[in-house]
Amino acid sequence: MTDNSSIAANLKPEQRKELFLEIQSSHQTLTAIANREGVSRKFLHQQQKKGNKALEKEFLILMDVMESPIERPSHHQKSFYSGKQKQHTLKTQVVFG
């Protein structure tokens, strides 16, 4: 059996980038990806951290969240109730990138 560290050490930058993109877009667990690719979960966490830092460096992301009061809904009231506002609200999140 091949050592996981030697597989990770031999990956080219393009392969590392592809792994990061797969981690970000996949619904699979890191364990499943690590087992399939023959690398450690620690290595995948490191690639994810490096990739996220690169994205943050390239893109300025602004986010705002607000709650707007609404009339009490007739159905699913619990999902619209804001304990902070003590009333029913519509929660809105806006992300600019």
N, C-alpha and C positions, 0 to 999 in steps of 0.2 A: 504494500500500500504506500502511496506517495505521501510525503509529509506536506501538510497544509501550508506551512510557512514557505516552503520552496515553490509551491504553485503560485502563491500570492506574490512572492519576490520576482517571479519571472513574468508577471503580467505587464504588458505594455501600457503606456498612458491611455491609449484609445480604448483598450479593454477595461481599464479601471473606470473610464468615463461611462462606458456602456453598462457596467455593473451599477454605478451610481444611478443612472437613468432607470434601470430596471428596479432598483430598490424604491425609487420615488414613485414609479408608475404601477408597480405590481401589487396585487392583493395577496401575494404569498408572504409568509413570514420570513424573517431574516434567516432563521434556522433552515428552512426549506431551500432558500437560495444558496446558503453556505454549503449545505450538503450536496446540492446539484453541481455547484461550481468547484467543489473541493477546496474551499477556503474557510477560514474561521469566521465566526460571528463578529469577533473583535475587529478583524480586518474590514468587514463590511461596515461596521459602525464607524471606523476611521475614514473609510471612503465616503460615507454619508456625511460626516462632519466636514470633510474637505470640500465636498461638492456644494454643501449648503453655504459655506463661507464664500466660495467662488460666486455663487448666485447672488448673495447679499452684496458682494463687492460690485457686481455688474448692474444690479437693478436696485433702484430706490423704491421701496414699497411703503405706501401709506395706507393706513386702515383706520376706519372710524365706525363706531357702533352707536346706535341710538335707539331709544324706545319712544314710540309715538302712541299716545292714549287712543283707545278705540272703545266703542260701545261693547257691553258685555255680550260675547257670542252665545248663541243658543246651543251650540254643540262644542265639545272639546274645550271647555272653559279653562281647564287646568293648564293646557299648553300655552294659553295666552296670558295667564295671570303673572304679574311681576310682583314678587314679595317686596322688592326694593321700592317700587313706585306705589305699592298698595292699590293697584288698579289693573285692569286688563290693558295690555299694550301689544303693539306689533313691533317685534324686534327686527332691526334692519342693520346689516353689516355691509359696508362698502369698502372695497379694496382697489387701490390704484397702483399700478405697477408700470 
